[in-house]
Amino acid sequence: MDRQDDTRTRLRALRTVEATHEGGSAAAAALLLHVSTSTVSRTIQQAEQALQVGLFERGTRGMVCTTPGLAVVRGCVAVRAELMLSVTDGVSSAQRQVESLFRVLTVPMLRCFVACAELANETLAARSLGLSQPAVSQQLRSLHRAYGRPLMQRTQRGLRLTRDGQRVLGPLKRVLSILRVLEEQMSAYRGEASGRLHLGVLPMASTSLAPQALAGLLQRMPKVVVTVSDGTYEAMARQLKTGDLDMILGPLRGELVAPELEERELFQESLIAVVRPGHALASARRRLALRQLRSLAWIAPLENTPAHAAFERAFRAAGVPLPEASFHANSPSLVRALLMKSDHIALMSPLQVQEDLESGALVRVPVTLHEVDRRIGITVRRAFAWPPACVYLWNELSALSVSGSLSTGTSRWS
């Protein structure tokens, strides 16, 4: 809550705001938290001063949360859910331990633990956080005391998470993510359009969809700091679950999506067949059947991807076996480069090759394709409180899909 990194009351302040909201007064919150009324009042006043927003409206009937105050309450509920996950295994008094964690956990403690877990070295972690190595060691000891068990072990190769540490790492990383989002929400309530966005972009969205949406976002939020990651869906889904990513943009997985993630569809697109201008099919004018092209040199999408599923459906619908593809790839730039320098053929997203089609660098083959549709959208964590930058980006993406400005004539917007 407090914007000062060295605060000792950040999680405690969340719980104090929540208890005051539940009880309707500082006195009622004091009874719930087993502290004095003056302590509750002082904690709330300090939080309001640090955040520069009012969290409560005070009147003769008690204290009522403002809109920013309700955001803090929701943040506290989300933090509690993560802390419960961090203590559930083998703990009969989980609720009491979570209340204890609210009182003693601090943000520096969590940051030091996460940095040490990721770097496996206290010195490197201290350097990355701008702290001394003894300060990092002290934070780790405090965290171990808070959980009542060691979360890390020192080995000849560096730091290693214990079994308890492995269980705690994911929830505590998500707690930091929740607090970061809450901080950015408070900035928005103060009228400051700033924040951070860590976006995962799948290959299909990297050439047109993501750049156009991000350009619109940066116009509306010029102070936002955007980090874009690429890679496989599986790797980015893991990052999304731990809070390292805010959102993944690209083809959706449907019923294959992990239960802790949810998807939002933007539009549907149909893959198209493309070749280089000098290819024998480049001058074809009659519509061709897919079975006529099976013997060609195909570039196939990687297995276990929506593009490969559409590739399989297309040949199944045509009643012919899959071609023996000599090359498998998902990198748009690599596939495009190979197409331009060889007689290969590939099914690609029209958004990936839009500029190539317009410039004549690639040519669309007039072939009848069935069941090559795929859903495009975003993937986020369930119960994810969106930071302002995510809200703005979703609005930009929605506006692009509604306007059809990304369409090459082969997409069907939902």
C-alpha positions as CSV (number, residue, x, y, z in Angstrom):
1,M,0.0,0.0,0.0
2,D,2.6,2.6,1.1
3,R,4.6,3.8,-1.8
4,Q,7.8,3.8,0.3
5,D,9.7,0.5,-0.2
6,D,11.0,0.4,3.4
7,T,7.5,0.5,5.0
8,R,6.8,-2.1,7.7
9,T,3.0,-1.8,7.4
10,R,2.2,-2.4,3.8
11,L,0.3,-5.7,4.2
12,R,-0.9,-4.7,7.6
13,A,-2.4,-1.6,6.1
14,L,-4.4,-3.7,3.6
15,R,-5.9,-5.7,6.4
16,T,-6.7,-2.6,8.4
17,V,-8.6,-1.1,5.6
18,E,-10.5,-4.3,5.0
19,A,-11.4,-4.7,8.7
20,T,-12.6,-1.1,8.9
21,H,-14.7,-1.7,5.8
22,E,-16.2,-4.8,7.4
23,G,-16.8,-3.2,10.8
24,G,-17.9,0.2,9.6
25,S,-15.7,2.1,12.1
26,A,-12.2,2.2,13.5
27,A,-13.4,0.9,16.8
28,A,-15.0,-2.2,15.2
29,A,-11.9,-2.8,13.2
30,A,-9.8,-2.5,16.4
31,L,-11.8,-5.3,17.9
32,L,-11.4,-7.5,14.9
33,L,-7.6,-6.9,14.7
34,H,-7.0,-6.9,18.5
35,V,-5.3,-3.5,18.4
36,S,-6.3,-0.1,19.7
37,T,-8.7,2.2,17.9
38,S,-5.9,4.8,17.7
39,T,-3.7,2.3,15.9
40,V,-6.4,1.7,13.3
41,S,-7.0,5.4,12.8
42,R,-3.3,6.1,12.5
43,T,-2.7,3.3,10.0
44,I,-5.5,4.4,7.7
45,Q,-4.4,8.1,7.9
46,Q,-0.8,7.1,7.0
47,A,-2.1,5.0,4.1
48,E,-4.2,7.8,2.8
49,Q,-1.3,10.3,3.1
50,A,1.1,7.9,1.3
51,L,-1.4,7.1,-1.5
52,Q,-2.8,10.7,-1.7
53,V,-6.3,9.4,-2.0
54,G,-9.2,9.2,0.4
55,L,-10.0,5.6,1.4
56,F,-13.0,6.3,3.6
57,E,-15.8,8.8,3.9
58,R,-16.2,9.6,7.6
59,G,-19.6,10.6,9.1
60,T,-21.8,10.2,12.2
61,R,-22.8,6.7,11.0
62,G,-19.3,5.5,10.7
63,M,-16.7,5.0,7.9
64,V,-17.7,4.0,4.4
65,C,-15.2,3.0,1.7
66,T,-14.6,5.3,-1.2
67,T,-14.0,3.8,-4.7
68,P,-10.3,3.7,-4.1
69,G,-10.9,2.2,-0.7
70,L,-13.0,-0.6,-2.2
71,A,-10.1,-1.3,-4.6
72,V,-7.8,-1.8,-1.6
73,V,-10.4,-4.1,0.0
74,R,-10.4,-6.2,-3.2
75,G,-6.6,-6.2,-3.2
76,C,-6.6,-7.5,0.4
77,V,-9.0,-10.3,-0.5
78,A,-6.8,-11.3,-3.4
79,V,-3.7,-11.3,-1.2
80,R,-5.4,-13.4,1.4
81,A,-6.3,-16.0,-1.2
82,E,-2.6,-16.2,-2.2
83,L,-1.4,-16.4,1.4
84,M,-3.8,-19.2,2.1
85,L,-2.2,-21.1,-0.8
86,S,1.2,-20.5,0.7
87,V,0.3,-22.1,4.1
88,T,-2.4,-24.7,3.2
89,D,-0.3,-27.9,3.0
90,G,-0.3,-29.6,6.4
91,V,-1.4,-26.5,8.4
92,S,-4.5,-27.0,10.5
93,S,-4.6,-23.3,11.6
94,A,-4.1,-21.8,8.2
95,Q,-6.5,-18.9,8.9
96,R,-4.6,-17.8,12.0
97,Q,-1.3,-18.1,10.2
98,V,-2.6,-15.9,7.4
99,E,-3.6,-13.2,9.9
100,S,-0.1,-13.4,11.3
101,L,1.5,-13.1,7.9
102,F,-0.6,-9.9,7.3
103,R,1.0,-8.4,10.4
104,V,4.6,-9.3,9.7
105,L,5.2,-9.6,6.0
106,T,6.7,-6.6,4.2
107,V,7.4,-5.9,0.5
108,P,11.2,-5.9,0.9
109,M,10.9,-9.3,2.5
110,L,9.0,-10.7,-0.5
111,R,11.2,-9.0,-3.1
112,C,14.3,-10.4,-1.5
113,F,12.9,-13.9,-1.4
114,V,11.8,-13.8,-5.0
115,A,15.1,-12.4,-6.2
116,C,17.1,-15.0,-4.3
117,A,14.8,-17.8,-5.6
118,E,15.3,-16.6,-9.2
119,L,19.0,-15.9,-9.1
120,A,20.0,-18.6,-6.6
121,N,22.6,-16.3,-5.1
122,E,22.3,-13.7,-2.3
123,T,25.0,-11.4,-3.7
124,L,23.4,-11.3,-7.2
125,A,20.0,-10.8,-5.6
126,A,21.3,-7.9,-3.4
127,R,22.9,-6.3,-6.5
128,S,19.6,-6.5,-8.5
129,L,17.7,-4.9,-5.6
130,G,20.2,-2.3,-4.7
131,L,20.7,-3.7,-1.2
132,S,23.6,-5.0,0.7
133,Q,24.1,-8.8,1.0
134,P,23.6,-8.7,4.8
135,A,20.3,-6.8,4.4
136,V,19.0,-9.5,2.0
137,S,20.1,-12.2,4.5
138,Q,18.2,-10.4,7.2
139,Q,15.0,-10.2,5.1
140,L,15.2,-14.0,4.3
141,R,15.6,-14.8,8.0
142,S,12.6,-12.7,8.8
143,L,10.5,-14.5,6.1
144,H,11.6,-17.9,7.5
145,R,10.5,-16.8,10.9
146,A,7.2,-15.6,9.6
147,Y,6.5,-19.1,8.0
148,G,8.1,-21.0,10.9
149,R,10.2,-23.1,8.6
150,P,13.2,-22.6,6.2
151,L,12.2,-21.7,2.7
152,M,15.8,-21.8,1.3
153,Q,18.9,-23.8,1.8
154,R,22.5,-22.8,1.1
155,T,24.4,-25.3,-1.0
156,Q,27.8,-25.3,-2.7
157,R,26.1,-24.2,-5.9
158,G,24.1,-21.4,-4.3
159,L,20.7,-21.0,-2.8
160,R,18.1,-23.7,-3.3
161,L,14.4,-23.6,-2.4
162,T,13.1,-26.2,0.1
163,R,9.9,-28.0,-0.6
164,D,8.1,-25.4,1.5
165,G,9.9,-22.6,-0.5
166,Q,8.7,-24.1,-3.8
167,R,5.1,-24.0,-2.6
168,V,5.5,-20.4,-1.3
169,L,7.2,-18.9,-4.3
170,G,4.3,-18.7,-6.7
171,P,1.8,-17.2,-4.2
172,L,4.3,-14.6,-3.0
173,K,5.2,-13.6,-6.5
174,R,1.5,-13.1,-7.2
175,V,1.1,-11.1,-4.0
176,L,3.8,-8.7,-5.3
177,S,1.8,-8.6,-8.6
178,I,-1.4,-7.7,-6.8
179,L,0.3,-5.0,-4.8
180,R,1.8,-3.5,-8.0
181,V,-1.6,-3.5,-9.7
182,L,-3.1,-1.8,-6.7
183,E,-0.4,0.8,-6.7
184,E,-1.2,1.6,-10.3
185,Q,-4.9,1.7,-9.6
186,M,-4.2,4.3,-6.9
187,S,-2.1,6.3,-9.4
188,A,-5.1,6.3,-11.8
189,Y,-7.4,7.6,-9.0
190,R,-4.9,10.4,-8.5
191,G,-5.2,11.2,-12.2
192,E,-1.7,9.9,-13.1
193,A,-1.8,7.8,-16.3
194,S,1.3,5.7,-15.6
195,G,2.2,2.2,-14.7
196,R,3.7,-1.0,-16.2
197,L,2.6,-3.6,-18.5
198,H,4.3,-7.0,-19.2
199,L,2.7,-8.5,-22.3
200,G,3.3,-11.9,-23.7
201,V,2.9,-11.9,-27.5
202,L,2.5,-15.1,-29.5
203,P,4.0,-15.2,-33.1
204,M,0.7,-14.6,-34.8
205,A,0.2,-11.3,-33.0
206,S,3.8,-10.0,-33.3
207,T,3.7,-8.4,-36.8
208,S,0.5,-6.4,-36.8
209,L,-1.9,-6.9,-33.9
210,A,0.4,-6.1,-31.0
211,P,2.2,-3.2,-32.6
212,Q,-1.0,-1.4,-33.6
213,A,-2.6,-1.9,-30.2
214,L,0.6,-0.9,-28.3
215,A,0.9,2.2,-30.4
216,G,-2.6,3.2,-29.4
217,L,-1.8,2.5,-25.7
218,L,1.3,4.6,-25.7
219,Q,-0.6,7.5,-27.2
220,R,-3.1,7.3,-24.4
221,M,-0.6,6.5,-21.6
222,P,2.7,8.0,-22.7
223,K,4.3,7.3,-19.3
224,V,3.5,3.6,-19.2
225,V,6.5,1.2,-19.3
226,V,5.8,-1.7,-21.6
227,T,7.8,-5.0,-21.6
228,V,7.0,-7.4,-24.4
229,S,8.0,-11.1,-24.1
230,D,7.8,-13.8,-26.8
231,G,8.3,-17.5,-26.8
232,T,6.2,-20.6,-26.6
233,Y,2.6,-20.5,-25.2
234,E,3.6,-23.0,-22.5
235,A,6.4,-20.9,-21.3
236,M,4.3,-17.7,-21.2
237,A,1.4,-19.5,-19.6
238,R,3.7,-20.4,-16.7
239,Q,4.8,-16.8,-16.4
240,L,1.2,-15.7,-16.4
241,K,0.3,-18.0,-13.6
242,T,3.1,-16.7,-11.4
243,G,2.3,-13.0,-12.1
244,D,5.4,-12.4,-14.2
245,L,3.1,-11.6,-17.2
246,D,-0.1,-9.6,-17.1
247,M,-1.6,-10.9,-20.4
248,I,-0.9,-13.1,-23.4
249,L,-2.0,-11.9,-26.8
250,G,-2.6,-14.4,-29.7
251,P,-4.5,-17.5,-30.6
252,L,-6.7,-19.0,-27.8
253,R,-6.6,-22.5,-26.6
254,G,-10.3,-23.0,-25.8
255,E,-11.0,-26.0,-23.7
256,L,-7.2,-26.7,-23.4
257,V,-6.6,-23.6,-21.3
258,A,-5.4,-24.2,-17.8
259,P,-8.2,-23.9,-15.1
260,E,-6.4,-20.9,-13.4
261,L,-6.4,-18.9,-16.6
262,E,-9.3,-17.4,-18.6
263,E,-9.6,-16.2,-22.2
264,R,-11.4,-13.3,-23.9
265,E,-12.0,-13.5,-27.6
266,L,-11.4,-10.5,-29.9
267,F,-12.1,-12.0,-33.3
268,Q,-11.8,-15.1,-35.5
269,E,-9.5,-15.4,-38.5
270,S,-9.1,-17.9,-41.3
271,L,-5.6,-19.1,-42.3
272,I,-4.6,-18.6,-46.0
273,A,-2.2,-20.4,-48.3
274,V,0.8,-18.3,-49.5
275,V,3.8,-18.7,-51.8
276,R,6.5,-16.5,-53.4
277,P,5.7,-14.6,-56.6
278,G,7.8,-16.9,-58.8
279,H,6.1,-20.1,-57.5
280,A,4.1,-22.2,-60.0
281,L,1.0,-21.5,-58.1
282,A,1.5,-17.7,-57.9
283,S,-0.3,-17.2,-61.3
284,A,-3.1,-19.6,-60.6
285,R,-6.5,-18.0,-61.4
286,R,-8.8,-21.0,-60.9
287,R,-9.8,-22.0,-57.4
288,L,-7.8,-25.2,-56.5
289,A,-8.7,-28.1,-54.2
290,L,-6.4,-28.8,-51.3
291,R,-5.8,-32.3,-52.4
292,Q,-4.1,-30.9,-55.5
293,L,-1.4,-29.3,-53.3
294,R,-0.7,-32.1,-50.9
295,S,2.5,-33.2,-52.8
296,L,4.1,-29.8,-52.6
297,A,6.8,-28.8,-50.1
298,W,4.9,-27.6,-47.1
299,I,6.0,-25.6,-44.1
300,A,3.8,-26.9,-41.2
301,P,3.1,-25.1,-37.9
302,L,4.6,-26.5,-34.8
303,E,2.6,-29.3,-33.2
304,N,0.3,-28.6,-30.2
305,T,-0.5,-25.1,-31.4
306,P,-3.9,-23.7,-32.7
307,A,-2.2,-23.1,-36.1
308,H,-1.3,-26.8,-36.4
309,A,-4.8,-27.8,-35.3
310,A,-6.2,-25.7,-38.1
311,F,-3.6,-27.2,-40.5
312,E,-4.8,-30.7,-39.6
313,R,-8.5,-29.8,-39.8
314,A,-8.0,-28.4,-43.3
315,F,-6.6,-31.6,-44.7
316,R,-9.0,-33.8,-42.8
317,A,-11.9,-31.7,-44.2
318,A,-10.4,-32.2,-47.7
319,G,-10.3,-36.0,-47.1
320,V,-6.6,-36.3,-47.7
321,P,-3.7,-37.3,-45.3
322,L,-1.4,-34.6,-43.9
323,P,1.5,-33.8,-46.3
324,E,5.0,-34.8,-45.2
325,A,6.2,-31.4,-44.3
326,S,10.0,-30.9,-44.5
327,F,9.9,-27.9,-42.2
328,H,8.1,-27.1,-39.0
329,A,8.1,-23.6,-37.5
330,N,6.0,-20.9,-35.8
331,S,8.3,-17.9,-36.3
332,P,6.5,-15.6,-38.8
333,S,9.8,-14.0,-39.9
334,L,11.5,-17.3,-40.5
335,V,8.6,-18.8,-42.4
336,R,8.2,-15.7,-44.5
337,A,11.9,-15.7,-45.3
338,L,11.9,-19.4,-46.3
339,L,8.8,-18.9,-48.5
340,M,10.5,-16.0,-50.4
341,K,13.6,-18.0,-51.1
342,S,12.1,-21.4,-52.0
343,D,9.2,-23.2,-53.6
344,H,7.5,-24.0,-50.2
345,I,3.9,-23.3,-49.4
346,A,2.4,-22.5,-46.0
347,L,-0.9,-21.7,-44.3
348,M,-0.4,-18.4,-42.4
349,S,-2.4,-15.8,-40.6
350,P,-3.4,-13.0,-43.0
351,L,-2.3,-10.5,-40.3
352,Q,1.2,-12.0,-40.4
353,V,1.6,-11.5,-44.1
354,Q,-0.6,-8.5,-44.7
355,E,2.3,-6.2,-45.8
356,D,3.9,-8.9,-47.9
357,L,0.6,-9.5,-49.8
358,E,0.2,-5.7,-50.3
359,S,3.8,-5.3,-51.5
360,G,3.8,-8.4,-53.7
361,A,6.5,-10.1,-51.7
362,L,4.1,-13.1,-51.2
363,V,1.1,-14.2,-53.1
364,R,-2.1,-15.8,-51.9
365,V,-3.0,-19.1,-53.5
366,P,-6.7,-19.5,-54.5
367,V,-7.3,-22.8,-52.7
368,T,-10.5,-23.9,-51.0
369,L,-9.8,-24.3,-47.3
370,H,-12.3,-25.6,-44.7
371,E,-12.2,-25.5,-40.9
372,V,-9.1,-23.2,-40.8
373,D,-10.6,-20.8,-38.4
374,R,-9.0,-19.9,-35.1
375,R,-10.0,-17.6,-32.2
376,I,-7.7,-14.7,-31.4
377,G,-7.8,-12.9,-28.1
378,I,-6.1,-12.5,-24.7
379,T,-5.4,-14.8,-21.8
380,V,-5.2,-13.6,-18.2
381,R,-5.2,-15.1,-14.7
382,R,-8.7,-15.8,-13.3
383,A,-9.7,-13.2,-10.7
384,F,-7.0,-10.9,-12.1
385,A,-7.4,-7.3,-11.1
386,W,-6.4,-5.5,-14.2
387,P,-3.9,-2.6,-14.0
388,P,-4.9,0.5,-15.9
389,A,-2.5,-0.3,-18.7
390,C,-4.2,-3.7,-19.3
391,V,-7.6,-2.0,-19.4
392,Y,-6.4,0.6,-22.0
393,L,-4.7,-2.2,-24.1
394,W,-7.9,-4.3,-24.0
395,N,-9.8,-1.2,-25.2
396,E,-7.4,-0.6,-28.0
397,L,-7.6,-4.2,-29.1
398,S,-11.4,-4.2,-28.9
399,A,-11.5,-1.0,-31.0
400,L,-9.3,-2.5,-33.7
401,S,-11.4,-5.7,-33.8
402,V,-14.7,-3.7,-34.0
403,S,-13.4,-1.3,-36.7
404,G,-12.0,-4.2,-38.7
405,S,-8.9,-2.1,-39.4
406,L,-6.7,-5.2,-39.1
407,S,-8.8,-7.1,-41.6
408,T,-7.3,-8.4,-44.9
409,G,-10.7,-9.6,-46.1
410,T,-10.3,-13.0,-44.6
411,S,-11.0,-12.4,-40.9
412,R,-14.4,-12.6,-39.3
413,W,-14.7,-10.2,-36.4
414,S,-16.8,-11.4,-33.4
